[in-house]
Amino acid sequence: MLQMNPRPSGVKFGQLVSSLVRMKAFQAAFYASKRMELAGVPHDLYTLSMMLRCFCKLGRVDFGYSVLSKALKLGIQFNDVMLNTLIDGLCKVGKVIEAARLAHKIRILGYQPNVVSYSTIIDGLCKSGLVSKALDVFSEMGDRKIQPNVITYNSLIYGLCTSSSRNKAMMLLHEMADRKIMPDKFTYSILVDSFCKEGNVLGAKVILKMMIQRGLIPHVIIYNSLMDGYSLRSQVDKARKLFDSMANWGCKHDVYSYNIMIHAYCNNKRMDKAGREKEAREMFSRLSRENCLQPDTRTYNITINGLCRQRFVDEAYELFRKMEAEDSCVPDNCSYNVIIHGFLRHKDPLEAMDLILEMVSKGFSADATTMSLLLEMLPKNQLDHPILQKLLNSPDTKSHKIGSSGLSAAATQGTC
């Protein structure tokens, strides 16, 4: 465009940058903006807004401040969209307190943070576990007569639920009704998931009933939470019934739906000893047949762990090798540790040694259970065994400072 005669206007350059941003080609958009600037094409509010958005999307909020400075030098009055973009960028990189300070500074400069500014900061604080500070910001909104919206409440309800303050979250749900702010599907999903994680499926079903009464259709996340709740209570048949009923509500399963059911069956020792495709095995096989879904790494890890616990180590190993060869699903740290546990517990431990060497060579480390099983297997006078030393000297293992004193206790806490 710079070679054209006559040269396109700044508006045309702005449209180009905007198109690149919409395509999420943020580096290309920034490069185009810089070329435009070097060629003497003047910036305007629109192009500066695009530059700021690019910096924030690329995680370079430090450069975002320079865009605001440039706007001031050029006499361009930046707007709420630019300020909110920078606040959101700060929160995304974990600088939530800095975002709150920025909101305070812009008030001094005469800019009034709006509901988007406050909601973004509240969301960042809640996701950082700073729920009490988020509630303080929420109170400040009230003092400044800024009306919260459903996004504000969803962030607070999420924060309260994750900090074991669900009663306060329920109070906020009722407050929303008093303020005529309609809860959305995310509001109800957060609460249903909170109840289900405690195994309180009855409480979750009350929230589900409220959701349906509001005319909202339950989606797959709601069903997954309920199935998980039943699984926690070892009510696998009820979880399966819910799984099978999803189609009647026009709701398609996702990979997580299958992972929940496979995990439920494995935990209840319902692995089929006759080798038939039943229950956990049937779920695994059905996954790849339905809706073109593919098992993910967690699907494999859950199934491999279940097979190992039921002493089907050969089948677990076959599945372990299949995940990368056939489904392009790369084994992770958990995958290696789970199959190694199986060999150490139920088969010739020498076969585990090759897997341990392979695991370390790929940059993974032993978890507490692997170390504990290995220490139990080795005689006390072989604590300098090369395999053990290789594990202890691997960078990731050293960073966790795994020692023999606490391994047995750690092993009882499960894997991955």
Stockholm file with secondary structure:
# STOCKHOLM 1.0

chainA/1-416         MLQMNPRPSGVKFGQLVSSLVRMKAFQAAFYASKRMELAGVPHDLYTLSMMLRCFCKLGRVDFGYSVLSKALKLGIQFNDVMLNTLIDGLCKVGKVIEAARLAHKIRILGYQPNVVSYSTIIDGLCKSGLVSKALDVFSEMGDRKIQPNVITYNSLIYGLCTSSSRNKAMMLLHEMADRKIMPDKFTYSILVDSFCKEGNVLGAKVILKMMIQRGLIPHVIIYNSLMDGYSLRSQVDKARKLFDSMANWGCKHDVYSYNIMIHAYCNNKRMDKAGREKEAREMFSRLSRENCLQPDTRTYNITINGLCRQRFVDEAYELFRKMEAEDSCVPDNCSYNVIIHGFLRHKDPLEAMDLILEMVSKGFSADATTMSLLLEMLPKNQLDHPILQKLLNSPDTKSHKIGSSGLSAAATQGTC
#=GR chainA/1-416 SS CTTSSSCCCHHHHHHHHHHHHHTTCHHHHHHHHHHHHHTTCCCCHHHHHHHHHHHHHTTCHHHHHHHHHHHHHTTCCCCHHHHHHHHHHHHHTTCHHHHHHHHHHHHHTTCCCCHHHHHHHHHHHHHTTCHHHHHHHHHHHHHTTCCCCHHHHHHHHHHHHHTTCHHHHHHHHHHHHHTTCCCCHHHHHHHHHHHHHTTCHHHHHHHHHHHHHTTCCCCHHHHHHHHHHHHHTTCHHHHHHHHHHGGGGTCCCCHHHHHHHHHHHHHTTCCCTTCCSCHHHHHHHHHHHSTTCCCCHHHHHHHHHHHHHTTCHHHHHHHHHHHHHTTCCCCCHHHHHHHHHHHHHHSCHHHHHHHHHHHHHTTCCCCHHHHHHHHHHSCGGGTTCHHHHHHHHSHHHHHHTCCGGGHHHHHTTCCC
#=GC SS_cons         CTTSSSCCCHHHHHHHHHHHHHTTCHHHHHHHHHHHHHTTCCCCHHHHHHHHHHHHHTTCHHHHHHHHHHHHHTTCCCCHHHHHHHHHHHHHTTCHHHHHHHHHHHHHTTCCCCHHHHHHHHHHHHHTTCHHHHHHHHHHHHHTTCCCCHHHHHHHHHHHHHTTCHHHHHHHHHHHHHTTCCCCHHHHHHHHHHHHHTTCHHHHHHHHHHHHHTTCCCCHHHHHHHHHHHHHTTCHHHHHHHHHHGGGGTCCCCHHHHHHHHHHHHHTTCCCTTCCSCHHHHHHHHHHHSTTCCCCHHHHHHHHHHHHHTTCHHHHHHHHHHHHHTTCCCCCHHHHHHHHHHHHHHSCHHHHHHHHHHHHHTTCCCCHHHHHHHHHHSCGGGTTCHHHHHHHHSHHHHHHTCCGGGHHHHHTTCCC
//
